[in-house]
Amino acid sequence: MPELSSRADLLSTLQSLSNDIDQLASQVNPELAAQPNTFGDWSFKDVIAHLNSWRLLTAARLEAGVSGKEPELPWPSHLDEDRDIDGLNRWLYESNQDKSLDEIMTDSRATFERSAAAISAMPEDALMQVGHFSWLSGYALGPAVVQGTWEHFHIDHEPEIRAWLKKQGISS
């Protein structure tokens, strides 16, 4: 996990993560990317769309930090990330199912751009101070959401993606 002790660290980590995802996606042709049942029931593009969808929450939290309001969920309010993660992931999957890999990668870049813009706009003390936001008690907003985003890709999904690419004979 990279050091996340400043705005520059947060922005650098997001840029690196965006580059990593772009680099992996650039190796997969659209037909292979859409092949179902590659990662459980999901295709490669479904996994990238899943990551994008969760980064929408990262962006919403960071934008809430800029506005001083509570974050607005990027999905219907009846879906709860703490009580029904499977239902939420199913909804996210269904919401992106008809998108092409190009559309999903455009969405990917947009989530990173939104997050970076919010990080750049927020006072650094608000971004880095533990407990600054009541809705994120016990955590510093910037490091918490960027670390979560980094871990979601690099720990939860990247190893499986790289193994799949290797199995396909694609250098990663």
ROSEBA-952473 format. One record per atom (N, C-alpha, C): atom name; x, y, z. Coordinates in pm, 1 decimal, decimal comma. Example, Ala and Ser with C-alpha at 12.3 -4.5 7.8 and 13.67 -1.06 7.14 Angstrom:
# ROSEBA-952473
PT    a          x          y          z
PT    N     1319,0     -569,0      780,0
PT   CA     1230,0     -450,0      780,0
PT    C     1320,0     -330,0      780,0
PT    N     1285,0     -225,0      708,0
PT   CA     1367,0     -106,0      714,0
PT    C     1290,0        3,0      787,0
***
This chain:
# ROSEBA-952473
PT    a          x          y          z
PT    N       84,9     -117,3        0,0
PT   CA        0,0        0,0        0,0
PT    C       89,5      123,6        0,0
PT    N       63,6      215,4      -91,0
PT   CA      144,9      337,7      -93,7
PT    C      120,8      426,0       29,2
PT    N      215,4      512,9       55,8
PT   CA      202,3      612,4      162,3
PT    C       91,1      709,8      124,0
PT    N        2,8      739,2      218,6
PT   CA     -109,2      830,7      192,5
PT    C     -113,7      938,5      300,3
PT    N       -9,9     1020,5      305,2
PT   CA       -2,4     1119,6      411,7
PT    C      -16,3     1263,8      362,2
PT    N      -46,3     1279,7      233,3
PT   CA      -63,6     1413,9      179,1
PT    C     -156,3     1409,4       58,1
PT    N     -202,8     1527,3       16,2
PT   CA     -284,6     1536,6     -104,8
PT    C     -208,5     1479,7     -224,7
PT    N      -79,6     1513,7     -233,6
PT   CA        2,2     1464,1     -345,2
PT    C        5,9     1311,5     -346,6
PT    N       17,3     1248,6     -229,4
PT   CA       16,5     1101,8     -221,2
PT    C     -116,0     1045,3     -271,6
PT    N     -225,7     1108,2     -231,8
PT   CA     -358,4     1060,4     -272,9
PT    C     -373,7     1070,5     -424,9
PT    N     -336,7     1184,6     -479,8
PT   CA     -349,8     1203,9     -624,8
PT    C     -258,5     1109,9     -702,6
PT    N     -137,0     1091,2     -653,5
PT   CA      -43,0     1000,7     -719,0
PT    C      -94,3      856,5     -716,7
PT    N     -150,4      816,2     -604,4
PT   CA     -202,8      679,9     -592,1
PT    C     -321,1      659,2     -686,0
PT    N     -410,9      756,2     -693,5
PT   CA     -524,2      744,8     -785,9
PT    C     -477,0      738,1     -930,3
PT    N     -379,9      822,2     -967,1
PT   CA     -328,9      820,9    -1104,7
PT    C     -263,6      687,4    -1137,5
PT    N     -186,4      635,0    -1044,8
PT   CA     -122,0      505,7    -1064,7
PT    C     -226,0      394,3    -1080,4
PT    N     -326,7      397,8     -998,8
PT   CA     -433,2      297,9    -1006,5
PT    C     -507,4      307,8    -1139,5
PT    N     -538,8      428,5    -1181,3
PT   CA     -604,2      448,4    -1311,1
PT    C     -517,4      393,0    -1424,2
PT    N     -388,4      423,6    -1418,7
PT   CA     -295,6      372,6    -1520,4
PT    C     -291,2      220,3    -1519,7
PT    N     -289,8      159,4    -1401,1
PT   CA     -286,3       12,4    -1391,0
PT    C     -407,9      -49,8    -1457,1
PT    N     -525,5        5,9    -1430,7
PT   CA     -648,4      -48,4    -1488,5
PT    C     -650,2      -26,7    -1639,1
PT    N     -610,8       92,3    -1684,9
PT   CA     -604,2      118,8    -1829,1
PT    C     -508,2       22,2    -1897,9
PT    N     -394,8       -2,6    -1834,0
PT   CA     -294,4      -90,6    -1893,5
PT    C     -348,0     -232,6    -1907,6
PT    N     -415,9     -281,3    -1805,2
PT   CA     -472,4     -416,3    -1813,9
PT    C     -580,4     -423,0    -1921,3
PT    N     -668,2     -325,2    -1921,6
PT   CA     -778,6     -326,2    -2017,6
PT    C     -730,0     -314,4    -2161,6
PT    N     -620,2     -243,2    -2181,2
PT   CA     -568,0     -225,8    -2317,0
PT    C     -520,5     -357,5    -2378,0
PT    N     -499,0     -456,9    -2296,3
PT   CA     -449,8     -586,3    -2344,0
PT    C     -562,3     -681,6    -2383,9
PT    N     -686,7     -643,1    -2355,2
PT   CA     -799,9     -734,5    -2374,7
PT    C     -888,5     -681,3    -2486,1
PT    N     -908,7     -764,4    -2589,6
PT   CA     -997,2     -719,5    -2697,1
PT    C    -1143,3     -724,0    -2649,6
PT    N    -1229,6     -646,6    -2712,3
PT   CA    -1368,6     -635,7    -2665,4
PT    C    -1443,8     -768,7    -2659,1
PT    N    -1416,3     -857,9    -2752,1
PT   CA    -1486,0     -986,9    -2751,0
PT    C    -1446,1    -1070,1    -2629,2
PT    N    -1316,7    -1075,8    -2603,0
PT   CA    -1268,3    -1149,6    -2487,1
PT    C    -1314,6    -1082,5    -2358,2
PT    N    -1315,0     -950,9    -2357,5
PT   CA    -1357,4     -875,5    -2238,4
PT    C    -1502,5     -904,0    -2202,2
PT    N    -1584,8     -934,2    -2300,5
PT   CA    -1727,7     -958,1    -2277,7
PT    C    -1761,6    -1105,3    -2255,0
PT    N    -1662,2    -1193,3    -2262,0
PT   CA    -1685,7    -1336,4    -2245,8
PT    C    -1740,6    -1365,5    -2106,3
PT    N    -1862,7    -1420,1    -2098,9
PT   CA    -1921,8    -1446,0    -1966,7
PT    C    -1851,6    -1561,3    -1894,6
PT    N    -1877,9    -1569,6    -1765,8
PT   CA    -1828,7    -1678,5    -1680,9
PT    C    -1677,0    -1685,5    -1674,2
PT    N    -1611,9    -1571,7    -1687,4
PT   CA    -1467,1    -1565,0    -1677,8
PT    C    -1423,7    -1552,0    -1532,3
PT    N    -1498,5    -1470,7    -1458,2
PT   CA    -1474,0    -1448,1    -1315,3
PT    C    -1604,9    -1481,1    -1244,0
PT    N    -1624,7    -1608,7    -1214,8
PT   CA    -1755,8    -1651,2    -1166,4
PT    C    -1854,5    -1632,4    -1280,7
PT    N    -1961,7    -1560,5    -1255,3
PT   CA    -2060,1    -1532,1    -1360,2
PT    C    -2021,2    -1411,8    -1445,7
PT    N    -1918,6    -1340,7    -1405,0
PT   CA    -1883,7    -1213,6    -1468,2
PT    C    -1778,0    -1227,5    -1576,5
PT    N    -1781,5    -1131,6    -1666,9
PT   CA    -1677,2    -1115,3    -1767,9
PT    C    -1572,5    -1016,1    -1715,4
PT    N    -1465,9     -999,1    -1790,5
PT   CA    -1364,4     -899,6    -1755,1
PT    C    -1427,7     -760,9    -1747,6
PT    N    -1509,2     -725,1    -1847,5
PT   CA    -1569,6     -591,7    -1846,1
PT    C    -1664,4     -575,4    -1728,3
PT    N    -1726,9     -684,5    -1683,8
PT   CA    -1813,1     -676,9    -1565,4
PT    C    -1732,6     -645,0    -1440,0
PT    N    -1612,8     -701,9    -1430,4
PT   CA    -1527,5     -674,8    -1314,3
PT    C    -1484,3     -528,0    -1315,1
PT    N    -1446,3     -477,2    -1430,9
PT   CA    -1405,8     -336,4    -1439,7
PT    C    -1525,3     -245,9    -1408,3
PT    N    -1643,0     -279,4    -1458,0
PT   CA    -1764,2     -201,3    -1428,0
PT    C    -1794,6     -205,6    -1277,8
PT    N    -1774,1     -319,5    -1216,4
PT   CA    -1793,0     -334,8    -1071,7
PT    C    -1698,7     -240,2     -995,9
PT    N    -1573,0     -237,8    -1034,8
PT   CA    -1476,3     -147,8     -971,7
PT    C    -1518,3       -1,9     -991,4
PT    N    -1561,6       30,6    -1113,5
PT   CA    -1609,3      166,8    -1141,8
PT    C    -1724,3      204,6    -1049,4
PT    N    -1818,6      114,0    -1036,1
PT   CA    -1938,7      142,1     -957,0
PT    C    -1903,5      173,0     -812,7
PT    N    -1811,5       97,5     -756,8
PT   CA    -1770,2      124,8     -618,8
PT    C    -1689,5      253,8     -609,9
PT    N    -1615,5      287,0     -717,1
PT   CA    -1543,2      415,0     -717,1
PT    C    -1639,6      532,6     -724,7
PT    N    -1762,2      511,5     -772,1
PT   CA    -1862,7      618,2     -767,7
PT    C    -1889,2      658,8     -623,0
PT    N    -1886,8      561,3     -532,5
PT   CA    -1904,4      592,6     -391,2
PT    C    -1783,1      670,0     -338,9
PT    N    -1664,7      632,1     -380,6
PT   CA    -1544,1      706,4     -343,8
PT    C    -1557,9      851,8     -387,7
PT    N    -1596,3      871,9     -514,2
PT   CA    -1612,0     1008,2     -566,1
PT    C    -1720,0     1083,3     -489,0
PT    N    -1832,2     1017,3     -460,6
PT   CA    -1941,1     1082,4     -386,7
PT    C    -1895,7     1124,4     -247,2
PT    N    -1819,0     1040,5     -181,8
PT   CA    -1769,0     1074,4      -48,2
PT    C    -1672,1     1192,1      -54,4
PT    N    -1583,5     1191,3     -150,6
PT   CA    -1489,1     1302,1     -164,9
PT    C    -1561,7     1431,6     -201,3
PT    N    -1657,8     1423,9     -291,1
PT   CA    -1735,4     1543,0     -328,5
PT    C    -1816,6     1594,6     -210,4
PT    N    -1865,3     1504,7     -126,1
PT   CA    -1935,7     1546,7       -4,4
PT    C    -1839,7     1621,0       88,0
PT    N    -1714,9     1578,8       90,4
PT   CA    -1615,9     1649,3      169,5
PT    C    -1594,6     1791,5      121,1
PT    N    -1603,4     1811,9       -9,1
PT   CA    -1588,7     1945,7      -65,8
PT    C    -1711,5     2030,8      -33,7
PT    N    -1830,3     1972,6      -48,8
PT   CA    -1954,3     2048,5      -30,5
PT    C    -1993,4     2065,8      116,3
PT    N    -1938,6     1980,7      202,6
PT   CA    -1975,3     1985,4      344,0
PT    C    -2105,6     1914,0      375,6
PT    N    -2158,3     1842,4      279,0
PT   CA    -2282,7     1767,0      298,3
PT    C    -2249,5     1618,8      315,2
PT    N    -2349,8     1543,8      355,6
PT   CA    -2331,2     1397,9      362,4
PT    C    -2327,5     1342,7      219,8
PT    N    -2254,2     1233,5      198,5
PT   CA    -2246,7     1177,3       63,5
PT    C    -2381,4     1122,7       17,3
PT    N    -2406,8     1140,5     -111,8
PT   CA    -2525,6     1081,8     -173,0
PT    C    -2484,1      949,2     -235,1
PT    N    -2559,9      846,0     -204,9
PT   CA    -2528,2      714,3     -260,1
PT    C    -2546,7      714,9     -411,4
PT    N    -2456,8      649,9     -483,1
PT   CA    -2468,2      644,3     -628,8
PT    C    -2557,7      529,2     -676,3
PT    N    -2639,3      476,4     -587,2
PT   CA    -2732,7      369,2     -619,9
PT    C    -2860,5      392,6     -539,9
PT    N    -2966,9      318,9     -571,4
PT   CA    -3093,3      338,7     -498,4
PT    C    -3075,8      318,5     -347,7
PT    N    -3145,3      400,2     -270,9
PT   CA    -3127,9      400,8     -125,4
PT    C    -3170,6      270,7      -57,7
PT    N    -3252,4      190,1     -123,5
PT   CA    -3292,9       63,5      -61,3
PT    C    -3179,7      -39,7      -62,8
PT    N    -3075,5      -13,0     -139,9
PT   CA    -2960,9     -103,3     -144,0
PT    C    -2860,9      -59,5      -37,4
PT    N    -2819,9     -152,5       46,3
PT   CA    -2734,0     -120,1      159,6
PT    C    -2605,1     -200,1      151,6
PT    N    -2492,5     -130,1      145,9
PT   CA    -2362,8     -196,9      132,1
PT    C    -2326,3     -280,0      253,5
PT    N    -2384,5     -248,2      367,9
PT   CA    -2352,4     -323,0      489,3
PT    C    -2443,0     -443,9      509,7
PT    N    -2566,3     -435,7      462,6
PT   CA    -2662,2     -543,9      489,3
PT    C    -2687,4     -636,7      371,4
PT    N    -2663,0     -589,3      249,2
PT   CA    -2692,8     -672,5      133,1
PT    C    -2591,4     -647,9       22,1
PT    N    -2467,3     -681,6       47,8
PT   CA    -2361,2     -659,3      -49,7
PT    C    -2386,8     -738,4     -177,9
PT    N    -2441,2     -859,0     -166,6
PT   CA    -2469,2     -938,9     -286,2
PT    C    -2577,8     -873,6     -371,0
PT    N    -2683,1     -824,1     -306,1
PT   CA    -2790,1     -755,9     -378,6
PT    C    -2739,9     -628,8     -444,9
PT    N    -2656,3     -556,2     -374,9
PT   CA    -2599,1     -434,0     -430,8
PT    C    -2509,3     -466,6     -549,6
PT    N    -2421,6     -563,5     -534,8
PT   CA    -2334,9     -602,0     -647,1
PT    C    -2416,1     -652,3     -766,0
PT    N    -2525,3     -721,9     -740,9
PT   CA    -2613,1     -768,6     -848,8
PT    C    -2672,2     -648,3     -922,7
PT    N    -2720,3     -548,5     -846,4
PT   CA    -2777,0     -428,8     -907,9
PT    C    -2671,3     -355,5     -990,6
PT    N    -2550,0     -343,4     -936,5
PT   CA    -2442,3     -277,4    -1008,8
PT    C    -2410,1     -352,2    -1138,5
PT    N    -2407,0     -483,6    -1130,3
PT   CA    -2380,8     -566,8    -1247,7
PT    C    -2488,3     -543,5    -1354,4
PT    N    -2613,3     -548,9    -1313,9
PT   CA    -2724,5     -531,2    -1408,1
PT    C    -2726,3     -390,8    -1467,9
PT    N    -2683,2     -292,9    -1391,3
PT   CA    -2681,8     -154,1    -1437,8
PT    C    -2578,1     -129,5    -1547,3
PT    N    -2477,9     -213,4    -1553,5
PT   CA    -2369,3     -194,2    -1649,5
PT    C    -2363,9     -300,8    -1757,7
PT    N    -2452,2     -396,0    -1752,6
PT   CA    -2446,5     -514,2    -1837,8
PT    C    -2443,2     -482,0    -1987,6
PT    N    -2514,9     -379,9    -2030,1
PT   CA    -2525,3     -351,7    -2173,4
PT    C    -2416,4     -258,2    -2225,8
PT    N    -2324,4     -218,4    -2141,0
PT   CA    -2218,6     -127,2    -2184,0
PT    C    -2104,8     -203,7    -2251,5
PT    N    -2043,8     -137,1    -2347,0
PT   CA    -1925,3     -193,6    -2413,5
PT    C    -1802,2     -169,9    -2326,0
PT    N    -1693,7     -238,0    -2358,9
PT   CA    -1568,7     -216,9    -2286,7
PT    C    -1524,1      -71,2    -2299,2
PT    N    -1539,4      -11,8    -2417,9
PT   CA    -1501,7      128,8    -2435,1
PT    C    -1581,9      219,1    -2342,5
PT    N    -1711,8      196,1    -2330,8
PT   CA    -1795,4      276,5    -2241,4
PT    C    -1753,2      257,2    -2095,5
PT    N    -1723,7      134,5    -2059,9
PT   CA    -1682,3      105,0    -1923,0
PT    C    -1548,7      171,7    -1891,7
PT    N    -1458,2      173,0    -1987,0
PT   CA    -1329,3      238,6    -1963,5
PT    C    -1345,4      390,6    -1958,2
PT    N    -1438,7      445,4    -2035,1
PT   CA    -1468,7      589,0    -2024,0
PT    C    -1523,2      618,8    -1885,3
PT    N    -1612,7      533,4    -1836,5
PT   CA    -1665,0      548,3    -1700,5
PT    C    -1552,7      537,5    -1597,7
PT    N    -1459,7      446,7    -1619,6
PT   CA    -1347,8      427,9    -1527,0
PT    C    -1268,7      557,1    -1514,1
PT    N    -1231,9      614,2    -1626,5
PT   CA    -1153,9      737,8    -1623,2
PT    C    -1232,7      849,9    -1556,1
PT    N    -1362,7      854,3    -1580,4
PT   CA    -1446,3      959,9    -1520,8
PT    C    -1450,7      949,0    -1368,1
PT    N    -1454,0      826,5    -1314,2
PT   CA    -1456,7      812,0    -1168,1
PT    C    -1326,0      861,3    -1107,3
PT    N    -1215,2      833,6    -1175,0
PT   CA    -1086,3      881,1    -1125,6
PT    C    -1077,6     1033,8    -1135,7
PT    N    -1127,1     1089,8    -1246,1
PT   CA    -1124,1     1234,8    -1263,0
PT    C    -1208,8     1304,7    -1156,8
PT    N    -1327,1     1252,9    -1127,9
PT   CA    -1412,1     1311,3    -1023,8
PT    C    -1342,4     1307,1     -888,4
PT    N    -1283,4     1193,9     -856,7
PT   CA    -1215,1     1179,4     -727,8
PT    C    -1096,1     1274,1     -717,6
PT    N    -1017,5     1282,5     -823,7
PT   CA     -900,7     1371,2     -822,9
PT    C     -943,4     1517,3     -812,6
PT    N    -1049,6     1554,4     -881,4
PT   CA    -1097,7     1693,2     -874,3
PT    C    -1141,7     1727,5     -732,1
PT    N    -1209,8     1635,9     -666,7
PT   CA    -1255,2     1660,5     -529,3
PT    C    -1136,5     1669,4     -433,3
PT    N    -1039,5     1581,1     -450,4
PT   CA     -919,3     1585,4     -366,0
PT    C     -847,9     1718,9     -384,9
PT    N     -839,4     1764,3     -507,5
PT   CA     -772,3     1890,9     -537,1
PT    C     -847,2     2010,8     -480,4
PT    N     -979,2     2001,3     -473,8
PT   CA    -1061,8     2114,2     -429,0
PT    C    -1075,8     2123,9     -277,0
PT    N    -1052,4     2016,5     -206,3
PT   CA    -1075,8     2013,3      -62,2
PT    C     -955,3     2067,1       14,9
PT    N     -980,2     2143,5      119,9
PT   CA     -867,3     2184,7      204,6
PT    C     -793,2     2061,1      256,8
PT    N     -661,6     2067,2      254,9
PT   CA     -582,5     1949,5      291,5
PT    C     -609,1     1903,3      434,4
PT    N     -633,8     1996,6      527,4
PT   CA     -659,7     1953,1      664,5
PT    C     -790,0     1873,4      671,8
PT    N     -892,2     1913,2      597,8
PT   CA    -1018,1     1838,2      595,4
PT    C     -997,1     1700,7      532,4
PT    N     -916,9     1697,2      431,7
PT   CA     -889,2     1573,6      359,2
PT    C     -813,2     1472,5      444,5
PT    N     -721,9     1521,2      527,0
PT   CA     -629,1     1432,9      597,3
PT    C     -657,7     1415,8      746,7
PT    N     -750,0     1492,9      802,5
PT   CA     -774,7     1490,6      946,8
PT    C     -871,8     1379,5      986,2
PT    N     -831,5     1295,9     1079,9
PT   CA     -916,6     1189,6     1132,8
PT    C    -1037,6     1253,1     1202,1
PT    N    -1156,3     1202,4     1171,4
PT   CA    -1278,2     1246,2     1237,4
PT    C    -1331,9     1380,5     1192,3
PT    N    -1277,1     1439,4     1086,8
PT   CA    -1323,6     1570,3     1040,3
PT    C    -1469,7     1565,2      994,7
PT    N    -1509,8     1452,9      937,7
PT   CA    -1646,6     1437,4      888,8
PT    C    -1720,9     1339,7      978,8
PT    N    -1833,3     1382,3     1033,4
PT   CA    -1908,4     1298,7     1128,4
PT    C    -1956,4     1168,7     1065,0
PT    N    -1981,0     1170,1      936,4
PT   CA    -2029,9     1050,8      867,8
PT    C    -1917,8      951,5      835,3
PT    N    -1796,3      986,4      873,0
PT   CA    -1682,1      896,7      851,6
PT    C    -1599,7      893,7      979,7
PT    N    -1667,7      868,5     1089,0
PT   CA    -1602,5      876,7     1219,7
PT    C    -1484,8      780,6     1230,3
PT    N    -1377,4      833,2     1287,2
PT   CA    -1260,4      750,0     1311,7
PT    C    -1165,1      738,6     1195,8
PT    N    -1194,4      805,3     1083,8
PT   CA    -1108,4      794,0      966,1
PT    C    -1081,8      932,1      908,3
PT    N     -971,2      944,8      839,8
PT   CA     -944,0     1062,6      757,8
PT    C     -998,6     1032,3      619,0
PT    N    -1081,1     1120,5      565,9
PT   CA    -1152,3     1094,9      441,0
PT    C    -1059,2     1054,1      326,8
PT    N     -961,6     1137,3      295,4
PT   CA     -876,2     1108,7      179,7
PT    C     -807,4      973,5      187,3
PT    N     -729,3      948,9      292,6
PT   CA     -662,8      818,7      302,0
PT    C     -759,9      700,9      308,3
PT    N     -872,1      717,2      375,4
PT   CA     -967,2      605,4      389,0
PT    C    -1023,8      562,8      253,9
PT    N    -1071,3      660,2      176,6
PT   CA    -1135,4      621,2       50,6
PT    C    -1033,8      582,1      -55,6
PT    N     -918,5      646,6      -57,7
PT   CA     -817,4      608,5     -156,4
PT    C     -758,7      471,8     -122,1
PT    N     -734,8      445,5        5,5
PT   CA     -685,8      313,0       43,8
PT    C     -788,3      205,6        9,3
PT    N     -914,3      230,8       37,6
PT   CA    -1018,6      133,8        3,8
PT    C    -1025,1      106,6     -145,4
PT    N    -1012,2      211,4     -224,9
PT   CA    -1014,6      196,9     -370,6
PT    C     -893,5      117,7     -417,8
PT    N     -776,6      149,6     -362,8
PT   CA     -653,3       78,9     -398,7
PT    C     -664,7      -69,7     -363,7
PT    N     -709,9      -98,3     -241,7
PT   CA     -721,6     -237,6     -197,6
PT    C     -825,9     -314,6     -278,1
PT    N     -937,7     -249,3     -310,8
PT   CA    -1042,3     -317,5     -386,1
PT    C     -987,7     -369,8     -517,9
PT    N     -903,0     -291,7     -583,3
PT   CA     -843,5     -339,0     -707,2
PT    C     -725,9     -432,3     -680,9
PT    N     -623,4     -382,1     -611,8
PT   CA     -497,4     -456,4     -602,7
PT    C     -506,1     -583,3     -517,6
PT    N     -593,0     -587,5     -421,3
PT   CA     -604,2     -706,7     -336,5
PT    C     -721,0     -795,1     -379,6
PT    N     -837,2     -734,8     -401,6
PT   CA     -957,9     -814,3     -428,8
PT    C     -968,8     -863,6     -572,3
PT    N     -918,7     -788,5     -670,4
PT   CA     -945,4     -824,9     -810,1
PT    C     -823,0     -839,1     -900,1
PT    N     -719,7     -761,9     -880,2
PT   CA     -604,8     -766,4     -970,4
PT    C     -539,2     -904,2     -979,8
PT    N     -516,3     -975,0     -868,3
PT   CA     -450,6    -1106,4     -882,1
PT    C     -528,8    -1201,8     -973,2
PT    N     -658,2    -1202,7     -958,7
PT   CA     -742,7    -1288,8    -1042,1
PT    C     -737,8    -1244,5    -1188,8
PT    N     -738,4    -1114,2    -1212,6
PT   CA     -731,1    -1062,8    -1349,8
PT    C     -598,7    -1101,4    -1412,6
PT    N     -489,5    -1081,4    -1339,1
PT   CA     -357,2    -1115,2    -1395,1
PT    C     -343,7    -1265,2    -1421,8
PT    N     -398,7    -1347,3    -1333,9
PT   CA     -395,3    -1492,3    -1357,6
PT    C     -474,7    -1528,0    -1482,4
PT    N     -589,9    -1464,4    -1501,0
PT   CA     -672,2    -1488,5    -1620,0
PT    C     -599,3    -1443,8    -1745,4
PT    N     -537,0    -1325,5    -1741,1
PT   CA     -461,3    -1278,4    -1857,4
PT    C     -350,5    -1376,4    -1893,1
PT    N     -280,3    -1424,2    -1793,5
PT   CA     -172,3    -1520,6    -1817,5
PT    C     -226,8    -1648,6    -1881,5
PT    N     -341,5    -1694,3    -1831,5
PT   CA     -406,1    -1813,1    -1886,8
PT    C     -446,3    -1793,1    -2033,8
PT    N     -477,7    -1668,0    -2068,0
PT   CA     -516,5    -1634,4    -2205,7
PT    C     -394,9    -1614,0    -2295,6
PT    N     -275,6    -1622,4    -2235,4
PT   CA     -152,8    -1599,3    -2312,1
PT    C     -126,0    -1451,5    -2335,4
PT    N     -184,6    -1367,5    -2251,0
PT   CA     -167,3    -1222,9    -2262,0
PT    C      -69,8    -1179,8    -2154,5
PT    N       33,6    -1110,7    -2197,0
PT   CA      131,7    -1060,8    -2101,8
PT    C       69,4     -950,0    -2018,3
PT    N       92,3     -953,0    -1889,5
PT   CA       39,1     -845,3    -1804,4
PT    C      152,7     -788,1    -1726,0
***
